[in-house]
Amino acid sequence: MRIPPFSELFDLFSPFPSVVRRPAAWELPVTLLRASALEVAILAGHLVLYPAGITKERPAPELPPEAATLPTEGRSRPPVLLLHGFVDNRSVFVLLRRSLARHGWRHLESLNFSPLTSDIRLAAEVLGRHIEEICARTGHREVDIVGHSLGGLIARYYVQRMGGDVRVRTLVTMGTPHAGTAAVPLASAHPVVRQMRPGSDLIEELRQPAPGCRTRFVSFWSDLDQVMSPVDAARVDHPDLVAENVGVTGIGHLALPVHPAVAAGIRYVLEHDGSADLAGLAESAEWAGNGTERAEGQADGAISVA
């Protein structure tokens, strides 16, 4: 198996040196300052792009009836569905979508959730109907999902509690509060935020047994994600789920869906559907890690963006 050289991680852009390592203690203030500056820059750019993502995405043309009955295995990759976070829209995935398209992914779609959504369970129902429509339109039996923040939690609920594992091959999450987050207490006035709090009915429901769940989970979480409190709340920790947790150092919550190193990691995950391949990625010299953890708490290596 070929491990991609680290230089390929920066095929879009990067304000950081081509060094992958966990910062020393004396460097942490500088790393935090740099990550905060990047978050502000990303937020400013996203506010410019946000209006363009408000409108509903146009679906790809439907296949002719005869094509829909042909087997898709080995013919092309599954469609990838991108799910945004809280009070966001599909514009957050402009760079990630471009990266996937440049590397051969043909079926890329985004779903905008209504800003009036007040229940993650209802949003998961909407997601399920949309996935059925994608499968009918493309002729594929399965999709891959990449979700940022709330989008990842909606997808997990669909997969784990609504039988969506028959449709979702791989679920990649970035900065998703799998264990709930206590950040921004004043935001609890919103019902969806209350569902994302530790100990909420929804978070406890996701702790229930899920025997036989077929979907593979890969979670990217960051040590400087200030929306996750604690930061490891973004890890998938469930004994019944096939889950890998990839630690990312040096970037914040907003940078996760736009940073080229994370984009390269997502491409690698979608290209290799086995945990052994991901372990090889994490242990490679180019990704130099000592912070990626599995759900069982075993250290395997990490992506470290310095």
N, C-alpha and C positions, 0 to 999 in steps of 0.2 A: 504493500500500500504506500502511495506517495503522500508525504506530508507536505502541504503547501508552504513554500518559503515565506518568511514573515514579510518580505517586501511586497507580496501580493495583497497583504491586508490593507495597504495604503494606496490602492489603485484609484480611489476617489480623491480624497484629500486628507491631510492630517496636520494639525498645528503642533503635534508632538514629535519629538525625536524618535528615530526608529530603534527604540530600546524597549525591551519587554522585561520588566522586573518589578518586584514589590518595593515601594519606596522605603528608605530607612526612616527611623523615627524623626531625625532632625529635618527630613525633607517633607514631612506631612503637612506643615503649614503652607509651604509653597505649593504642594500638590493640591491641597484644598482650595487655595486661592486660584490656581490655574483652572481647576474644575469648575469653580463658581463663575469665573469669567467666561468659560466656554458655555455654561448654562445660560448666562445672560445673552450671549451672542446668538445662541440657538433660539432662545425665546423671541428675540427681536426678529430674526429671520422667519420664524414660524408665524408670527403675527402678520407678516407681509403675505405669506402664502395661505393663511387660514381662509380668507374669503373664497379662494379658488376651490377649496375642498368642501364647501358647504353643500353644493349641488350633488345630487345622486349620480353615481358613476354609470355611464352607459354600458350595458352588458355586451359581451362579445357576441358576434353573430352565431345563431344556432347552427348546429350541424345538420346536414341533410338526413332524412329518416334512415337511409341505409347505413350511413356512417355511425349513427348512434348505437347500432347493434354490433359493431366490430369490437373485438377485444382491444383494450388499451394497454395491457401489461407489456412492457418492453418497447412500446411505440413512442411514448413521451412521458415526461414527469407529470405527477398529479398536479392539478391546479393548486395555486397557493392563494389563500384568502387572508388578507391583512385586516386586523381589527384594532382600532384606535382606543385611546384611553378616555378618562373622564373629561367632559366638556371639551373634547377635541374632535377632529374629523380626519378624513383620509389624507389630508395634505401632509400629515406628519411622516408619511412613508414615501415622500418624493424620492429621497436619495436611496433608500433601501430598495424600492421598486426598480429604480434605474440600475442598481447593482445586480439585482436578480435577472433583469432583462438582458443586460450585457453579457451575462454568463449562461444564457441559454434557456431560461425559464420563459415559456410562451404564454401560459395561462395564469395571469396575475390579476387578482380582483380585490377590491376593497368594499367594505360594508360600513356605511355611516349609521350609527345608532342615533335615534332621536334625542335631542337635548332635553326632552321632557321625560325621558325614561326614568322611572322611579323604582324599578324592581329588576334585579339581575336575572331572576328566573324568567320573567317575561321577555327580557332581551335575549336570553338563551333560546326561547321558542322562536323568536324572529330569526336568530342565527340558524336554527335547524331548518326552517323553511327555505332560507336562502341557500343553504348547502344543497338541499334536495334539488333546487332549481339549477344550481351550477352543475351538479352531476347529470341531470337530465339534458342540459344544454351541451355539455362537453363530451358526454359519453363515458366519463370516468366514474368508477365506483367509489373512489376515495379522494379526499383533498388533504392538503397540509395547511395548517393554520399558524400564522405568526401574530401574536397579540402583544400589544404594549399596555402595561398597567391594567386598568379595568378590563380592556379587551381580552386579555389573557384569562381573567377570572370568569368572564362570561363564557368563554370557550371551554374552560375546564368544567364548569357546571354542566354545560351541554354534553360534554363527553362522558363525565363521570356519573351524572344523575339522570340523564335523559336518553341514554342509549346511543349517544353520538359516537361512541368508539367504533361502531360499524362503518362510519363514514370518514372519520378523521384518522389518518395514518400517523402523522406526527404533529404534536402541538408544541410550538416554541413560544415561550413567554419571556418578556423583558420587563423587569421592574414590576411584576404582578404581586399583589399582596396575598399570597397563598395562605398565609397564617394570619392575615389581618394586619392592619397598620394603625398605630395610634397617633400618627402625625396629623398636624393641623386640627386641633380639637374643635375649633369653631365651625369647621366644615361639616360636623355631624348633624347640622340642621337639615342636610339633604339626605333623603332616605337611602339612596344608593351608597353614600359614604358610610352611613350607619351599618349597612350590610357588609362593608369592608373592614369593620372594626374587629379586633380580636374578641373572640367569644360570642360573636353575633350568631343568630340562628343559621345563617347561610354558611358561615365559616365552620360551624360545628357540623353542619350537614355534610360538608366536604370531608370531614374527618371520619365519616362512617365507612364501613367496609365497602370495597369496590372489587369483589373477586372477579377475575377473568377480564378485567378491562384491557382492551387490546391496543389502545393508543399509546404511543411512546411520547413521554414528556421530556422536554429539555428547557430548563429555566436559566436565563442569564440574569444574574443579580450583581449589584455593584456595592462596594464598600463605602461609596460616597453618595449613595442614593438617599437624599434627605426627605423623600416622600415615603420611604419605608422606615418604620420605627417599630422594632429594630430592623437593621438592614437585612438580616437573614430571614425576615418574614417573606421575602421574595423567593425562597427556596421551596421546592416541592418535597414534602416530607410525609409520605404515606406508604405503609407497608405493602399495599396491594398494587401500587402503580409502578410501571417501568419508568423510572425517572432518573435523570442526570441533572446536576446543578453546576453551572459554569460561573465561577466568580470572576468579576471584572473589576480591576482596581483603577482608580484615577479619574473616573468620569461619573457624572450625576444622572439623575432620572431622565431628563430631557435628551441627553446625549445618546442614550442607549439605542433608540431607533435610527439614529443618523450617523453614528461613528463608523468609519470604514472597517475597523478591527472587528466590531460586533457583526457588521454585515458579512464579513468574510467567515466568521464563525457560524452564522446562520446558514450561509450557502453550504458550508461543509456539513452541517447537521442534516440538511435536507438532501444532500447528495449521498450521505452514508447513513443507512438506516439501522446500524447496529451499535450497541453500547461499546463494543470492543474498538470500533473505529474511532468513536469519540474519545475513549481513553487514550488511544494512540495520539490523537490530536493534542490532548491536554498534557501528555507526557513528553511531547516533542521539544527539542531545544528551542525551536523558533517561538513556541508559545510559553516557554520557560515558566512553569507554574508551580506554586505550592499553596494555592488557595481554593482550587475547585474541589467541591465536596459532593459526594453522593448522598442520597437520602439517609443512608445508614451512618453518615458522619465520617466516612473514610476519605482521607486526603488523597487526591489523584493528580493534582496539578491545576494550573489556571491560566486564563488569559490575564495578563497584567499590562495595562496601558499606562505608560509613563510619559 
